Amino acid sequence: MTGVNKRRQNRSRQTKAQLIEELEGLESELAAAKLGRGDGEDQADSLFQESESWLREIFENSSAAILIKDIEGHYLRANQSWHQWFNPNGEEIIGKTVYDVCDKDHADEVTAMDQGVVKIGAATIKEQKISRPDGIIMDGTLRKFPILDAGGKVIAVGGVHYDVSEVRQVQEALRQSESRLEEAPQSLQQAFALYDADDRLIAFNDEYERLRPSAQEILDKGGSFEDLIRKNVEQEMIPEAYGHEEEFIKQRVKEHLNPKGTIIPRFKDGTWSRIEEVRTPSGGIALSFIDITELKQAEEALGRSEALFRAAVNNSPTKIHIKDVDGRYILINKEAGKLFGISGEEGRGKTSYDLFPKEIADEFMAHDTAVIESGESKEGEEQFTLDDKLHTYLTVKFPIYDLDGITGVGAIGNDITERKLAEETNARLGRIIEKSLNEIFLFDAKTLKFIDVNQGARRNLGYSMTDLREMTPVDITPNLTKKQFLELTNSLEDGTREQVVFETTHERKNGSTYDVEVHLQLFGSETQPFFFAIIQDITKRKQAEKSSRRLNAVIGALSEGISLYDADDKLVFFNEQSRKFNKSISDILAPGLPY
C-alpha cells in the first residue's frame, strides 16, 4: 500500500542508529579509561587501575556481553553478562584465547575480526547467530573496537555482544503487521482509500487506483478528496453532476466530511457503486466502494419481473391471493377483490375474519392451517356471492417457502359454477337415463365396444356391465352382421343423416329374443367418436301387428261386407266385400268424410 514501505524503512533506520549510538557510547567510555602504556598484562593492569570505581559499574552491569583481549587475542577481562552467555560454569579464562573456549570455526571468525581491528585501528560490527553453551541460539550483533593508548596506538581489543533477538522479533512482528496492514486493503474486492485529518489522500489500494486513475496524481500532489471529486466531475464521470457541477462538488464534499450512511451513485459508463465512508480514530476518513452494477441490474430485472408478475396476477380471470403465516393478506388480485368486495390495497394486512362472517372465515383459516402444517397443497371448494348469484370456486392452496421455511399460503381459485351446474345436470340426466325403461347404449364408433349401458338394458339382456364392456352391438343382434351394422351407420359418419332408425332383434344372455326399434346417433370428436343408441322394446307392438294382420286376413275372407266407423262417424275400415257392394267407399275413406 502506498506510503507504508517508507514508514517501515524510517523505523528500521532509527532502530539501527540507536544500537550504533549505544555501542559507540560504550566504546568511548572504555577508551576514556586510558589504558596504560606498555605491553601485555602490565598495560592492562594500568588501564583498570586508573578508573576502577566507575568503570567496574559500567563494565559489570551492562546487559551486553563485554570482553577485552590483548592484541595477541588473550582474554584480559569479561563482564557478568559475557560469563552468563559463554562461560556459565565460571571457568577461569584470563590469559586464554577464544580457541580455548569456542569451536574452531567461531574462533577463526572472531580472531579475523580482532586482527582486522588491530590492523586498521577502527571498529567493525557483524551480525551473527550466537550459540550459547545452554543451547540457546540468539540473534546477536558483535562489535569489535580498538582500545588506544594516549598516543593512538592499539593496545587492546574490546568486544561487545548484543542479544538483538527481541529486537529482531519486534522488527519481524512489525514487518508482518505492516505487511498484513498493506495486504488487507489490497486483498479486498472493493476499492479502498484513506484520507488524513486534513482530508489529504494518503493511501489507497490497487482497485481504487484502477477505478480512479487520477488517485496517484492526487496523492503525489498532496491533494484532497475535493481535488479527486473535482477531477471525476471534470471527466464527466458522474451524470448526476451534469449542469450543476460546483453545487454537486460542494454537496459531495459536505457528505464526505460528515459521513452518515451509504451513497449509491451511477456513473457515465452505466456502472453503479456502493460507497461507505467512516471516520478513523485519528480524525481521518476511510472510504471504500464496491461495484454493484450486477446487483442493480438484478434489482431492475427483479422489478420488471415483479411488475410483470403483478400485471399477470391482477389481470388473471382466476382468484389469486397470498397470506402470511398469521393469516394476514399480502396480495389480493382484482378477481379476488371483486369476490371479497374490496381492493387489494384495502385488504392488505387484514385477515379472513375482517372480511367474512366467522363461520366462513373459520373454514378458510382451517384450510390455511392444513397447508401450513402439512407443507403440501390442498384443494377445496369455496362459495362467494357475486352480482347476487352464488359462485363456486375450486381453490388450490399451497405453501410458500423461503430459506427459513414456510412464510405464507398462496391460493389460486377457478370459477367452476357453470361446471358444477353442468355436472349436476349431467348427474340428473344420468339418473334419468339409468332409470329409463328404454335400453340406452354408448359404444365406441371405431371398435364398437360398449362404453356404458343403462340399467334397463342390463336387466333386459341379463348381462352385467363387466360382460357388456367386452361386447359389441353385433353380439346381441343375431340377425345383423358387423358389415350390415356398419352399412346402417355410414350415413351418420358421412354426415348425410343425423339419426338412423331401424328395427332388429336382441338376444338375451339366456338365448331368448325380443324385438326392438333402434334410434342411433353419432357424437364426440373426430378422434373419439361414439354412438348413442336408444332402444325401445317393440315386441308387443310387433305381436299386435301380427294379430291385426291375421284379423284382417280373416275379415277379408268373409263373404259379408264389413265397414267400421269411429266415434266421429268417420269410415276407418272396410273389407273387400264392402267395396264390391259400394265401389265409392274407398273415395269416402280417403278424405275421411262421413258416409
C-alpha positions in Angstrom: 0.0 0.0 0.0 1.4 3.4 -0.9 3.3 5.1 1.9 3.7 2.0 4.1 7.1 1.0 2.9 8.6 4.4 3.5 7.4 4.4 7.2 8.8 0.9 7.7 12.2 2.0 6.3 12.3 5.0 8.6 11.7 2.9 11.7 14.4 0.3 10.7 17.0 3.1 10.3 16.0 4.6 13.6 16.5 1.3 15.4 19.9 0.6 13.9 21.0 4.2 14.7 20.1 3.7 18.3 22.1 0.5 18.5 25.1 2.1 16.9 24.9 5.1 19.2 24.8 2.9 22.3 27.8 0.8 21.0 29.8 3.9 20.3 29.0 5.3 23.8 30.4 2.1 25.4 33.4 2.4 23.1 34.0 6.0 24.2 33.7 5.0 27.9 36.2 2.2 27.6 38.6 4.3 25.5 38.3 7.1 28.1 39.7 4.7 30.7 43.1 5.4 29.1 44.8 2.1 29.2 48.4 2.5 30.4 51.4 2.5 28.2 53.4 -0.7 27.6 52.7 -4.1 26.5 50.8 -7.2 27.9 49.4 -7.6 31.3 51.2 -4.5 32.9 49.4 -2.3 30.4 46.0 -3.9 31.2 46.6 -3.5 34.9 47.3 0.2 34.4 44.1 0.6 32.4 41.8 -0.7 35.1 43.6 1.0 37.9 43.1 4.5 36.5 39.2 4.4 36.7 38.4 1.3 38.6 35.5 2.7 40.6 33.2 3.8 37.8 34.5 1.5 35.0 33.6 -1.5 37.1 30.0 -0.3 37.3 29.6 0.2 33.6 31.5 -2.9 32.7 29.9 -5.4 35.1 26.3 -4.2 34.9 25.9 -3.8 31.2 23.2 -6.0 29.7 25.6 -6.6 26.8 28.3 -9.2 27.0 31.7 -7.3 27.1 35.2 -8.6 27.0 38.7 -7.2 26.5 41.6 -9.0 24.8 45.2 -8.0 24.3 46.4 -7.7 20.7 47.5 -11.3 20.7 44.0 -12.5 21.5 44.3 -13.3 25.1 41.4 -12.6 27.4 42.1 -9.8 29.8 38.6 -9.4 31.3 34.9 -10.3 30.7 31.8 -9.0 32.4 29.0 -10.9 34.1 26.8 -11.0 31.0 29.6 -12.5 29.0 30.1 -15.2 31.6 26.4 -15.9 31.8 26.2 -16.3 28.0 29.5 -18.1 27.2 31.0 -19.4 30.5 28.1 -20.3 32.8 30.4 -22.8 34.7 32.7 -19.9 35.8 35.9 -21.4 34.4 39.0 -19.2 34.5 39.5 -17.5 31.1 42.1 -14.8 31.8 45.2 -15.5 29.6 43.2 -17.9 27.4 42.2 -17.3 23.8 39.0 -17.9 22.0 40.3 -21.2 20.8 40.2 -22.4 24.4 36.5 -21.7 24.9 34.8 -21.9 21.4 34.8 -24.2 18.4 37.4 -23.6 15.7 35.0 -22.1 13.1 33.8 -19.5 15.5 37.3 -18.9 16.9 38.6 -18.3 13.3 35.8 -15.8 12.6 36.3 -13.9 15.8 40.1 -13.9 15.5 39.9 -12.5 12.0 37.7 -9.6 13.3 40.2 -8.9 16.1 43.1 -8.8 13.7 41.2 -6.5 11.4 40.5 -4.1 14.2 44.2 -4.1 15.3 45.3 -3.6 11.7 43.0 -0.8 10.7 42.6 0.8 14.1 38.8 1.1 13.7 35.7 -0.6 14.9 33.9 -3.3 13.0 30.5 -4.8 13.5 28.9 -8.1 12.4 25.5 -9.7 12.9 25.7 -13.4 13.7 23.9 -16.3 15.3 25.3 -16.8 18.8 25.2 -20.4 20.1 25.4 -20.4 23.9 26.5 -23.4 26.0 23.0 -23.8 27.4 21.7 -24.5 23.8 20.1 -21.1 23.3 20.7 -19.6 19.9 20.5 -15.8 19.8 20.4 -13.3 17.1 23.4 -11.3 18.0 25.4 -8.3 17.0 29.2 -8.4 17.7 31.0 -5.1 17.7 34.8 -5.1 17.9 36.7 -1.9 18.6 40.3 -0.8 19.2 41.5 0.4 22.6 44.1 3.0 22.1 46.8 4.5 24.4 47.4 8.2 24.7 49.5 8.1 21.5 46.8 6.5 19.5 48.4 3.1 19.4 46.2 0.0 19.6 46.9 -1.7 22.8 43.8 -4.0 23.2 40.6 -5.0 21.5 37.2 -4.7 23.1 34.2 -6.7 22.1 30.5 -6.2 22.8 27.9 -8.9 22.1 24.3 -7.6 21.9 21.3 -10.0 22.0 19.0 -8.5 19.4 16.6 -11.5 19.3 13.8 -9.5 20.9 14.6 -6.5 18.7 14.5 -8.8 15.7 11.2 -10.4 16.8 9.7 -6.9 17.3 11.0 -5.8 13.9 9.7 -9.0 12.3 6.3 -8.6 14.1 6.2 -5.0 12.9 7.1 -6.0 9.4 4.5 -8.7 9.3 1.9 -6.4 10.9 2.7 -3.7 8.3 2.7 -6.4 5.6 -0.8 -7.5 6.7 -1.9 -4.0 7.0 -0.8 -3.4 3.4 -2.1 -6.8 2.1 -5.5 -6.5 3.8 -6.7 -3.5 1.7 -5.1 -4.9 -1.4 -6.9 -8.2 -0.9 -10.3 -6.5 -0.7 -12.5 -6.8 -3.7 -13.7 -3.3 -3.1 -11.7 -0.1 -3.7 -10.2 1.4 -0.5 -8.7 4.9 0.2 -7.6 6.6 3.3 -7.7 10.4 3.9 -5.9 12.1 6.9 -7.4 14.6 9.3 -6.8 17.4 6.8 -8.7 15.3 4.2 -5.5 14.7 2.1 -5.3 11.4 0.3 -2.5 9.3 2.0 -3.1 5.7 0.9 -5.2 3.6 -1.5 -5.2 0.1 -2.8 -4.8 -1.1 -6.4 -8.6 -1.5 -7.0 -9.1 2.2 -6.1 -6.4 3.2 -8.5 -7.8 1.1 -11.2 -11.2 2.7 -10.9 -9.8 6.2 -10.2 -6.6 6.5 -12.3 -6.1 10.1 -11.1 -5.6 8.9 -7.5 -1.8 8.6 -7.8 -1.5 12.1 -9.2 -3.7 13.5 -6.3 -1.5 11.6 -3.8 1.8 12.9 -5.3 0.5 16.4 -5.1 -0.8 16.1 -1.5 -4.3 16.6 -2.9 -7.6 16.3 -1.0 -10.9 14.5 -1.6 -12.3 17.6 -3.2 -9.5 17.5 -5.7 -10.4 13.9 -6.6 -14.1 14.5 -6.9 -13.5 17.6 -8.9 -11.3 15.5 -11.3 -14.1 13.0 -11.6 -16.6 15.8 -12.4 -14.3 17.3 -15.0 -14.0 13.9 -16.7 -17.8 13.8 -16.8 -17.8 10.5 -14.9 -20.9 11.4 -12.8 -24.2 12.1 -14.7 -25.8 13.4 -11.5 -23.4 16.4 -11.6 -24.3 17.5 -15.2 -25.4 21.1 -15.3 -24.7 22.0 -11.7 -21.1 20.8 -11.2 -20.0 23.2 -8.5 -23.1 22.7 -6.4 -22.6 18.9 -6.7 -19.0 19.1 -5.7 -19.8 21.2 -2.6 -22.6 18.8 -1.6 -20.5 15.7 -2.1 -17.6 17.1 -0.1 -20.0 18.0 2.7 -21.3 14.4 2.7 -17.8 13.1 2.7 -16.7 15.2 5.7 -19.8 14.2 7.7 -20.4 10.6 6.7 -23.9 9.4 7.7 -24.6 6.4 5.5 -24.3 4.6 2.2 -24.1 6.5 -1.1 -25.0 4.7 -4.3 -24.1 6.8 -7.4 -24.4 5.9 -11.0 -21.5 6.6 -13.4 -21.3 7.6 -17.0 -20.3 4.1 -18.2 -23.6 2.7 -16.7 -22.0 1.2 -13.6 -23.2 1.6 -10.1 -21.1 1.7 -6.9 -21.9 1.5 -3.2 -19.7 3.9 -1.2 -19.1 3.7 2.5 -17.2 6.4 4.5 -16.3 6.3 8.2 -14.2 8.5 10.5 -10.9 7.0 11.7 -9.7 7.4 15.4 -7.1 9.9 14.2 -9.7 12.1 12.6 -9.2 10.9 9.0 -11.7 9.3 6.7 -11.6 5.7 5.4 -13.5 5.3 2.1 -14.5 2.1 0.4 -16.7 1.4 -2.6 -17.6 -1.7 -4.5 -19.1 -2.2 -7.9 -22.7 -3.2 -7.5 -23.7 -3.0 -11.2 -24.8 -6.6 -11.4 -26.8 -6.2 -8.2 -28.5 -3.1 -9.5 -29.2 -4.8 -12.8 -30.6 -7.8 -10.9 -32.8 -5.4 -8.9 -34.0 -3.7 -12.0 -34.7 -7.1 -13.6 -36.5 -8.2 -10.4 -38.5 -5.0 -10.5 -39.5 -5.7 -14.1 -40.3 -9.3 -13.3 -42.4 -8.2 -10.3 -44.2 -5.7 -12.4 -45.0 -8.4 -15.0 -46.0 -10.8 -12.2 -48.4 -8.3 -10.7 -49.8 -7.4 -14.1 -50.4 -11.0 -14.9 -51.8 -11.8 -11.5 -54.1 -8.7 -11.4 -55.5 -9.4 -14.9 -55.9 -13.1 -14.4 -59.5 -14.3 -14.5 -58.7 -16.6 -11.6 -59.0 -15.7 -8.0 -55.4 -15.2 -6.5 -54.4 -14.2 -3.1 -51.4 -14.7 -0.7 -51.4 -14.6 3.1 -48.6 -14.7 5.6 -48.4 -17.4 8.3 -50.5 -15.3 10.6 -53.3 -15.2 8.1 -52.9 -11.6 7.0 -53.4 -10.9 3.3 -50.3 -9.8 1.5 -51.7 -9.8 -2.0 -55.2 -9.8 -3.4 -55.7 -9.7 -7.2 -58.6 -7.9 -8.9 -60.7 -11.0 -9.3 -60.3 -11.9 -5.6 -61.0 -8.3 -4.7 -64.4 -8.4 -6.6 -65.4 -11.5 -4.6 -64.2 -10.0 -1.3 -65.8 -6.7 -2.1 -62.6 -4.7 -1.6 -59.5 -3.6 -3.4 -56.1 -5.3 -3.0 -54.7 -2.3 -1.0 -57.8 -2.2 1.3 -57.3 -5.9 2.1 -53.6 -5.8 2.7 -52.8 -6.7 6.4 -56.4 -7.9 7.1 -57.4 -11.4 7.9 -60.4 -13.5 6.7 -62.2 -12.6 10.0 -62.1 -8.9 8.9 -63.8 -9.7 5.5 -66.1 -12.6 6.1 -68.6 -14.0 8.6 -67.0 -16.1 11.3 -68.2 -19.5 10.1 -66.8 -18.8 6.6 -63.6 -17.4 8.0 -63.2 -20.4 10.2 -63.3 -22.7 7.1 -60.8 -20.6 5.2 -58.4 -20.5 8.2 -58.7 -24.2 8.7 -57.8 -24.7 5.1 -54.8 -22.5 5.5 -53.7 -24.2 8.7 -53.8 -27.6 7.0 -51.5 -26.4 4.2 -49.0 -24.9 6.7 -48.9 -28.0 9.0 -48.6 -30.5 6.1 -46.4 -28.4 3.9 -48.5 -29.7 1.0 -51.0 -28.2 -1.5 -54.7 -28.7 -0.6 -57.7 -28.4 -2.9 -61.2 -27.3 -1.8 -64.4 -25.7 -3.0 -65.3 -22.2 -1.8 -68.5 -20.2 -2.4 -68.9 -16.5 -2.9 -71.8 -14.2 -3.8 -71.2 -12.1 -6.8 -73.8 -10.0 -8.6 -76.4 -11.6 -6.3 -75.5 -15.0 -7.6 -73.8 -17.8 -5.7 -70.5 -18.7 -7.4 -68.4 -21.8 -6.6 -64.6 -21.7 -6.8 -62.3 -24.6 -6.9 -59.3 -23.3 -4.9 -55.9 -24.8 -4.6 -53.9 -23.5 -1.6 -50.2 -24.1 -1.5 -47.3 -23.3 0.9 -44.8 -20.5 0.1 -41.2 -21.1 1.2 -38.1 -19.1 1.8 -34.7 -20.2 3.3 -36.3 -20.2 6.8 -39.2 -22.4 5.9 -42.9 -21.7 5.2 -43.6 -18.0 5.2 -47.1 -17.9 3.8 -50.0 -19.5 1.9 -50.9 -18.8 -1.7 -54.3 -19.5 -3.2 -55.5 -19.9 -6.8 -59.2 -20.4 -7.4 -61.1 -21.0 -10.7 -64.9 -20.3 -11.0 -66.5 -23.7 -11.6 -70.1 -22.5 -11.2 -71.0 -23.4 -14.8 -69.2 -26.7 -14.5 -71.0 -27.5 -11.3 -74.3 -26.8 -12.9 -73.4 -28.9 -15.9 -72.2 -31.7 -13.5 -75.5 -31.5 -11.6 -77.5 -31.5 -14.9 -75.4 -34.4 -16.2 -76.0 -36.2 -12.9 -79.7 -35.7 -13.2 -79.7 -36.8 -16.8 -77.5 -39.8 -15.8 -80.0 -40.8 -13.2 -82.9 -40.4 -15.7 -81.1 -42.4 -18.3 -80.1 -45.1 -15.8 -83.6 -45.5 -14.6 -85.2 -45.3 -18.1 -87.3 -48.2 -19.2 -85.8 -47.9 -22.6 -82.4 -49.5 -23.3 -79.7 -46.9 -23.7 -76.2 -47.7 -25.1 -73.0 -45.8 -25.6 -70.4 -47.6 -27.6 -67.1 -46.7 -29.4 -67.6 -45.7 -33.0 -64.3 -47.3 -34.0 -64.2 -50.5 -32.0 -68.0 -50.8 -31.5 -67.3 -51.9 -27.9 -69.9 -50.8 -25.3 -68.8 -47.8 -23.1 -71.9 -47.6 -21.0 -75.2 -49.4 -20.8 -78.1 -48.3 -18.6 -79.9 -50.4 -16.0 -82.9 -51.1 -18.2 -80.7 -52.6 -21.0 -78.7 -54.7 -18.5 -81.9 -56.0 -16.9 -83.5 -56.9 -20.3 -80.3 -58.6 -21.7 -79.3 -60.3 -18.4 -75.6 -59.2 -18.8 -73.5 -57.3 -16.2 -71.7 -54.1 -17.1 -68.4 -56.0 -16.9 -69.7 -58.5 -19.5 -71.0 -55.8 -21.8 -67.8 -53.8 -21.9 -66.2 -56.7 -23.8 -69.2 -56.9 -26.3 -70.5 -55.0 -29.3 -74.0 -54.4 -30.7 -73.5 -57.3 -33.1 -73.0 -59.7 -30.2 -76.6 -59.1 -29.0 -78.1 -58.7 -32.5 -78.2 -62.2 -34.1 -79.9 -61.0 -37.3 -77.2 -58.3 -38.1 -73.7 -58.9 -39.2 -70.9 -56.4 -38.5 -70.9 -55.4 -42.2 -74.7 -54.8 -42.1 -74.4 -52.8 -39.0 -71.7 -50.6 -40.5 -73.7 -50.1 -43.6 -76.6 -48.7 -41.4 -74.2 -46.3 -39.7 -72.4 -45.0 -42.8 -74.9 -42.2 -43.3 -74.1 -41.0 -39.7 -70.4 -41.0 -40.3 -70.5 -39.2 -43.6 -72.9 -36.6 -42.2 -75.8 -37.2 -44.6 -78.1 -38.1 -41.7 -78.3 -37.1 -38.1 -80.2 -40.2 -36.9 -80.7 -43.7 -38.1 -83.8 -45.7 -37.1 -84.2 -49.4 -37.7 -85.8 -52.5 -36.3 -83.9 -55.6 -35.3 -83.9 -58.3 -32.7 -81.9 -58.5 -29.4 -80.8 -61.8 -27.9 -80.7 -62.2 -24.1 -78.0 -64.0 -22.2 -80.4 -66.9 -21.7 -80.9 -67.2 -25.5 -84.4 -65.7 -25.7 -85.1 -62.8 -28.1 -87.2 -59.7 -28.3 -88.0 -57.1 -31.0 -86.5 -53.7 -30.7 -86.6 -50.3 -32.5 -83.1 -48.6 -32.6 -82.6 -44.8 -32.7 -78.9 -44.3 -33.4 -76.9 -41.0 -33.3 -73.2 -40.2 -33.6 -71.5 -37.9 -31.1 -67.9 -37.0 -29.9 -64.9 -35.7 -31.8 -63.1 -36.9 -34.8 -60.5 -38.6 -32.6 -63.0 -40.0 -30.1 -66.4 -40.6 -31.8 -69.1 -42.7 -30.1 -72.6 -43.9 -30.9 -75.6 -43.1 -28.7 -78.5 -45.6 -29.1 -82.0 -45.5 -27.6 -83.6 -49.0 -27.8 -87.3 -49.4 -27.5 -88.8 -52.9 -26.9 -91.5 -53.3 -29.6 -92.3 -56.9 -29.0 -95.9 -56.2 -28.0 -96.4 -53.9 -30.9 -95.0 -56.4 -33.3 -97.3 -59.0 -31.8 -100.3 -56.6 -32.2 -99.3 -56.0 -35.8 -99.2 -59.8 -36.4 -102.6 -60.2 -34.8 -104.0 -57.3 -36.8 -102.7 -58.8 -40.0 -104.3 -62.2 -39.1 -107.6 -60.5 -38.2 -107.6 -58.5 -41.5 -106.9 -61.8 -43.4 -109.9 -63.4 -41.6 -112.3 -60.4 -42.2 -111.1 -60.1 -45.7 -112.0 -63.7 -46.4 -115.7 -63.2 -45.1 -118.4 -63.2 -47.8 -120.2 -60.4 -45.9 -119.3 -56.8 -46.4 -117.9 -55.1 -43.2 -117.3 -51.4 -42.6 -116.0 -49.7 -39.4 -116.7 -46.2 -38.3 -115.1 -44.3 -35.4 -116.8 -42.1 -32.8 -116.9 -39.2 -35.2 -118.7 -41.3 -37.7 -115.7 -41.5 -40.0 -115.0 -44.6 -42.0 -111.8 -46.2 -40.8 -112.0 -49.7 -42.1 -113.9 -51.9 -44.7 -113.2 -55.3 -46.3 -113.2 -56.3 -49.9 -116.8 -57.4 -49.9 -117.9 -53.9 -48.8 -116.1 -52.3 -51.7 -117.8 -54.7 -54.1 -121.1 -53.6 -52.7 -120.2 -49.9 -52.7 -117.4 -49.0 -55.2 -117.3 -45.4 -54.0 -116.5 -46.4 -50.4 -112.7 -46.1 -50.9 -113.2 -42.5 -52.1 -115.0 -41.8 -48.9 -112.4 -43.4 -46.7 -109.5 -41.5 -48.3 -110.6 -38.0 -47.3 -112.2 -39.4 -44.1 -115.7 -38.0 -44.8 -118.8 -39.4 -43.0 -120.8 -41.8 -45.0 
